[in-house]
Amino acid sequence: QSVLTQPPSVSGAPGQRVTISCTGSSSNIGAGYDVHWYQQLPGTAPKLLIYGNTNRPSGVPDRFSGSKSGTSASLAITGLQAEDEADYYCQSFDSSLSGVVFGGGTKLTVL
Amino acid sequence: EVQLVESGGGLVQPGGSLRLSCAASGFTFSSYWMTWVRQAPGKGLEWVANIDLDGSQKYYVASVKGRFTISRDNAKNSLYLQMNSLRAEDTAVYYCARDLLYSGSYWVEDAFDIWGQGTMVTVSS
């Protein structure tokens, strides 16, 4: 069981908006640690998508956005495209475990 | 081009050892904390260890403490992971990654902005 909880899967049609949740606790997200998001396309290494809850690295389309509130965070993808089909992971730090923690991952299917 | 290239993976028997390497290029290696992250077949990402700029601070996930050692050679722009007493559950793709390590609103934060392509480690008899 991952310290950060994500839905195993989400889906949406091209052009639609989808959100992926990441639920933590008072020892990680709720303690004020930032949440970061990664996209992993099939057979490739993860890619940083959002860092510091809401910031996009250079080159990441503005269709991707992040938010954080309390002990949870969310990744939103608007204008869904076939190329967005991938696994998405949230990441933070946990003070009880004294280490970096990842969510279990969410598989996005574009219908 | 900013790049990380892992090597050293392979098949090893339970109880055996393996040393992974990660060659960095295109950025000032000595200015960044570095990290190892692994992914078991069909599973999610798991942080393994990270190391500070000069190798004086090292942190590990509980499951590898005492068995794995992270190190770096800034003169060679290289990161290493020495893995001893390997177990079947260590079977995974191992990625090295660059740590942004920035100051957030409350804490110093870890986010991994550059990743290598990964190297596969299989522990089996």
Interface residues (C-beta under 8 A of the other chain):
Chain A: S2 A31 G32 Y33 D34 H36 Y38 Q40 T44 A45 P46 K47 L48 Y51 G52 P57 Y89 Q91 F93 L97 S98 G99 V100 V101 F102 G103 G104 G105
Chain B: T35 V37 G44 L45 E46 W47 N50 Y59 Y60 V61 A62 Y95 L100 Y102 G104 S105 Y106 W107 E109 D110 A111 F112 D113 W115 G116 Q117 G118
